[in-house]
């Protein structure tokens, strides 16, 4: 395991944030990035040193990472799946298994990642010689294991 940590404000605002401004995250992590970017900007302007600033940051962090309850993406956010993204997602979240003597592949995500999973399904269908026909509506419990049935 390797860990890469950046603490200094200059590197965060001039290296890390511009990378993710240019190469957008696709799922809910994008929402976390937007909050992170706002907090970094507040620290740059020393807003975090005031009681009001600390309160604002605490409020922003209430809907951050695992505490997130609002998964509404900005209107201009586009989800673009590339082969390299799909490869990285597979390495991080994918699972190759054999169950009941049948091989299958799955990516398990939370129901809040449904928009991302649907775009991945479209990407995968465009790679396949035999696209899978799914019903028009899929409930959240089905979407979590959707890719299991696509392979």
N, C-alpha and C positions, 0 to 999 in steps of 0.2 A: 504494500500500500504506500502511496505517496501523497503528501499534502502540500499544497501551494498556498501560502497565506500572504496577503498584502495588507499592511497596516497603514502605510503612510498616505496621507490625503492626496498628495500630488499624483502618485501612481494610480490611486482609485479614480480620480477625476480626469486624468489625462491619458491613461492607458486602458484601464479595465472598462470604464463606462463607455468610452468611444467604441471599443470592440463590440459591445452589446448594443450600442446604438446603431451600428452598421449591420451587424449580423443578429437579427432579432431572435430571441428565444421563442419557442412555438407554443408551449403549453402554459400552465398556470405559473411557472417560474417567471414568465414575462411580467406578470402582475407584481411579483415580488421584486423583480428588478426595478420596476417603475418606482416603487416605494423606497427601495434602497437608494436609487438615484436622487430622489427628493431629499432624503435624510442627509446624504453626502453634501448636497447643495446647501442645506441648512447649516451644516457644520462649517462649510467653507465661509459662509457669511456670519458665523459665530452666533447664529440664532439659538443654537442648543445651549448657550450659556445663560439664557434667560429662563425664568420659571415658565413663561408662556411657551417658549420654544421647546422646553422639555416636555410640557404637556402635549403639544402638537405631535412630537415624535412618539410619545407613548401611545397616543390615539392611533397613529399610523401603524404602529407595530401590533396593535390589537388585531389587525386584519393582515397578518404577514405569516408566510410559511404555513405551518400546520394549524394556525389560528384562523386562517382565511375562511370567510363565510360568503364573501362576494366574489364571484368568478366572472364577472362581466368584463369582457375584453374591450379595449378602446375600439371605436368604430373603424379606424383606419388600420387595425392590426390584421395582417394577412398571414395565414399559415402556409408555408411553402415546404413541402417535403422533398428532399433530394435523396439520391441513393446514399450519400455519405451520412446524412442525418438518420436515415432509416437504419444504416449499419450501426451507428453510435447508439441509437435507441435500443436496437436488438442486443448490443453488448451490455448495456446498462440495465435494461428492464425485461429483455426477452428471455424465454425459457424454451428449450428443446426437450421434449419428453416422449416417453413411450408409455402409453396407458392402454390396458386391455389389448396388448399386442399391436397397437396402432400408433405410429409416430404422429406427433402434433407439435405445433409451435404456438406459443401464446405470449402476449404482452398484457400484463395486468396493470391497470391504472384505476384511479378512483373515478366515480361517476362524473365528477366535475370536469374530467378530461374528455368528455364525450365529443366536443367539437374537434379536438385533435385526433381522436380515434377514427372519426368519420373521414377526415382528410387522409389519414394513413390507409384506410380501407380503399379509398379512391385510387391512391398511389399504387397500392398493391394490386388492385384489379387491373390497372393499366399495364402492369408487368406480366400478368397472368395470361396464358392462352385460353383459360376457361374461367372467366369471372364468375363469382358466386352471386346468385340472386338472393337478396335478403328482402324481408317485408319492408314496406314503406316506413313503418314506425317500429322503433326498437326501444324498449324501456331501459332504464339505467342499469339494472342488474345484468341485462344481456350485453350491453356495450362494454362492460368491464372485461369480459372474456371474448369479445367479438373476433379478434384475430385468430383465436383457437380454431374457428370454423372456416377461416379463409384459406388455410393451407391444405 
